[in-house]
Amino acid sequence: MHTNPLAAALAGVTLGPEVIVQNLTMIPLLKQQSRGTVSTPDTSPDYFVLDDALRSGLVEITEVSDQGSVPNLKVVNRAAQPVLIVDGEELLGAKQNRIVNLTILVAAKSDLTIPVSCVEAGRWRMRSRAFTAAPRTQYATGRAKRMAHVSFSMFSTGDRVSDQADVWHDIAQKSGRLNASSPTSAMDAIFSTHSASVETFVGGCGAVDGQVGALFAVGDAIVGFDLFDRPSTLRKMLPKLVRSVAIDAIDAAAGSPSTEPRSAGQAEDRALRAQAAQFLAVTADAPRRAIPAIGIGDDVRLTAPHIAGAALVLDDHVIHLGAFAL
């Protein structure tokens, strides 16, 4: 990897018109089209996203054994295409619900052990043999902290583990603030308790033509962004991402009930767009380290202060890039 594929990927997008739902702003990241040039065919690898993969019946995710292992799960891919599993996606069932610690491209017709974190501290009993995919990723603030912990683990020990105690503590704190009780301390309860409000955000943040990523802000603070290599992946992933940031927006509003919902056209929007452009620029220029990924490609981790970021890169082609403010 002799170039900076992250910078190249970000140079190929532009900020679209912001979408505002209450205190949440989504700024679409749109794939730039060069004037006067003939578009080149997409040479990126074809793959299933997680939901489609599990729905096909050719892909299965289970515990690694009858005894299980909290930080690991097994993926069996019988399909003729790779499977893309995105950082923070939640898996439901088996002995306890988990989230995936990093973005992984599982090779076609292969088995792979993947690193995960538990998001249901009070259960260790079999609910189902295989996992199903939740319609969300981990809420964004927790995702940022876990991503930073996983990067630290990779650099310090070579492992890809989170600070599991911190993940549980963070869920407990958020559950308490949002009055989302669960007998097993499951993150799922936060989303189910506020499902009606969350779906309002999802309904207001639809994908637009050419959108390959989404940058989010809650109030006047940048949360972070996800960028994919093609519009079809973004379109499938966007509802999951919006649900996750929506929980942080609801949490923020509960802490500041006097906050007025934002509306487009205010002077603050120009300032927020400037912050968004700066956040993308800092991400593009951030120091980075690449190591062989679990599965296909390279795992590139950002090492800049105040940002947690990671990308899955294959042959200098960014499949997924996520970066979050710490």
N, C-alpha and C positions, 0 to 999 in steps of 0.2 A: 504494500500500500504506500505508494510514493507520493501521491497527491493528497489533498484534503477533501475527501468525498463529501464530508458534511458541509463544508463551505460551498462546494459546487452545487449540492442539492438545494441549499438555501438561496443561492444566487439565482436559481431557476424558478423561484416563486415570488409572487407579489401579494400585497395585502388587499383583500377584497373589502366590500362595504361591511361595516360592523352590524351585527345583529344583537339587539338588546332585549333581554327578558328580565324584568325586575332589576336586581343588582348584578346580574351576570351579563357579560359582554363576550360574544364570540366574534373573532375576526377571522374570516376564511383565508386560508393560504391557497392561492390559485396558481396553477401551473402556467408559467409564462409561455406565450406563443411568439416566436421571433417573426417579425415582419419580413416578407419577401423571401422566406425560406420554405422549402418543402419539408414537411414534418417527417422525421425518421421513424421507422417502425419501432415499437417497444420491444427491446431485447431482454428485458428483465425476466427472471424465471416465473413461470406460472405456478400458482399455489392455491391451496384451499385456505380460507380463514377458519378459525377454530369452530365456529358455529356450523358452517357448511360441512366441515370435516366430520364432526360428530354426527351430524344429521345423515350423512352418507352411509353410515354403518361400517365404513371401511377403516375408521379411526376410533380408537378406544383409549381412555385414560383411566388407570386404576392405581391402587396402592401397589408398592413395589413387591409386596409379599403378603401372606396372611397376617403376619405380625404388624406390617406397616412401618413407615418411617416418616415422622412429622415433616422433615425438610426435603423429602423426595417423593416423586410420583413416576409412574411408568407410562410412556406413550407408545402405543403400537399403531403404526401407520401401514396399512395394507394397500393404500391407494397408489396409483402410478404418478401422483404429484406430491410435492412437499406440502407440509402443513405449517402455516404461520400462526404462532401463538404469541400474543402481544403482552409486553410487560404489564403486570397488574391485573390481567384478566382473572376473574374468579371462577373457581370450579366447585360445584356443589355435590355433596354426597359422600359415599364411602365412609371412612372413619371420622372425618372432620372436613369442613370446608377449607379450601386453600386459595391462595393467589400465586400467580407465576412471578418469579423473581426477576426475570429479564425476557427480552424478546428472543424467540427461538424459531428457527426454520428446521423442522424435522424432515429429514430426507425421505423420499419415496421408498416404500417397501422396507421400512426399518423399524427397529425398536430403540427407544431412547429414554434414559432416566433424566428427569428435569428437576431443577431446584425450585422449591416453593416455600411459602410461609403460611402458617396457620392463621385463619381469621375466625376461629370458633374455639376458644380456649377451653370450654367446659364440656366438650364431647370427645370421646375416643372409643366409639363403638360403631359397628358397621350399619349404615343406613341403606346402602346400595352397593352392588359390586363395582360398578363403574360410575364415573363422574359425568355430570351434565354441565353445560356452560351457563353461567349466570349472565343476565343481560346488562352487564356493567363491568367496569374495572374498579379497582380499589379507589376510594375517594382521593382526590388529587393531592391534598396536603400530606396524607399518609403515604401516598405513592412517592412523593418527593423525598421524604425522609428515608423510606425503605431503599429507594434507588441509591441514595448516598451511602447507606450502610452496606449495600451489596458491593458497590464500587470499592469501598474501604476494605471489605473482606477479600475481594479479588486481588488487590494490590498488596495486602499484608500477609495473607495466608495462601492465596491461590484458590480459595473456595468461593462459592457464590451464594453465601448465606446472608440473611438479614439479621438484625437484632430482634429476635423473636419476642423477647420480653417487652421491648419498646413497641412493637406492633400491637401486642395485646393491650398494653397500657394506653396507647393512643386510641384504640377502639373503645376501651372502657370510658375514657374521658369524653369522647365524642358522643357515645351512647348516653352518658349522663346528661350532657348539655342538651341533647335533643330528645330526651325522655323516651328512649328506645330500649325497652327492657327485653332481655332474652334469657331463658333458663340455661343456655349454653354459651352466653356471651358472644353471640354470633354477629359479625358485621352485617349480615343479611337483615337483621332486625332494624337497623338504621334505615335501610332503603325501603323496607316494607312499611315501616311506620309512616314514612313521608312519601309514599308512592304517588299519591295524587298530586302533590306539589311538584315532585320530581318530573312527572310526565308533562306538566305545564311547561317546564323548561325544554324538555325534549321536543314538544310540539312546536316551540318557537324557534328552534335552532336546526332547521333542515339544511341539507347539503345543497350547494349551488353548482352550476355547471363549471367544470374545470377545477373543482376544489380537491386538493390532495392533502390538506392539513387543516388544523384548527388551533388557533391561539385563544386562550381564555383569560379573562380578567374578572375578579370579583370586586365590585366597587371600583376604586381607582388603582387597584394593585394587580399587577400581572401574576397569573398563576403559573402558566407554562403553555406548552404546545406539544402536539403530536403531528408528525409529518410522515406520509406514506409515499410509496413510489408510483401509485396510480389512483385515479379517482374512484374506481370501483371498490378498492379496499377502504378508502376513507368513508365512502357512502355506507358500507356495511358496519364499520366501526363507530361512526359518529354517535349514534344513540347511546352506546355504551360509555363513550367519553363524556357526553353531556350529562348523563345520569350521575356520573362520578363527581364532576365539578359542581353540579346542582346541589349535592349534599353540602359542599363547602359554602355555597352561596346561602343556603338555608341556615347553616350554622352561623355565618357572619351576620345575617339579618336578625337572628335570634339574639345575638350579642349586642346589636345596635338597632333596636326596633324603630328608632326615630329616623333611620336612613331613608331618604326618599328614593323611589325607583328612578333609574336614569332613563332618559329619552334621547333619541338620535338628534344630532344637529347642535348639541351644546358645545361650548368652547372646550369643555373637558374632553370631548371626543378627540379633538386634534392632539391634545396632550397625551391621551391614552394611545393613539396610533403612533405617536413619536416614541413612547415607551416601548411599544410592541416592536417597532423597527429596530430600536436599540437592543432589545432583548435578543432578537434574531441575530444581530450583528455580533453581539458578545458570544453567543453560542457558536457562531461560525468561526470565530477567532480563538475560541477557548483551547487551552492545552488539552491534549488527548493522548490516550494510550490504547493500543489495539492488541488484543490477544485472540487466538483461535476461539471461535464460538462453540458453545454446546450445540451440536447439530451442524448446519451448513453455514459457512461464512466466517466473518470476523466480528467480534464484540468490541466496539469502540466506546470507551468511557471518557467523559469529560472530567477534567481535574481543576476547573476554575473555581474560585471561591464564590459562594452565594448561589451557585447553580448546581443542580443534580441533573446529569444528562447522560444518555447512552444511545447508541445506534447499532443496528445490525446491518453490516455492509457485506456485499458479495461482489467480488471482482470490481471494486471501486464504485459499486452501485448501491445507494442507500435504500434498503427495503423499508426500514422504519427508524425514525429518530424522535426521541422524546426528551424534552428539557423542561425543568421546573425551577422556579425560584425557591430558595431556601430561606 
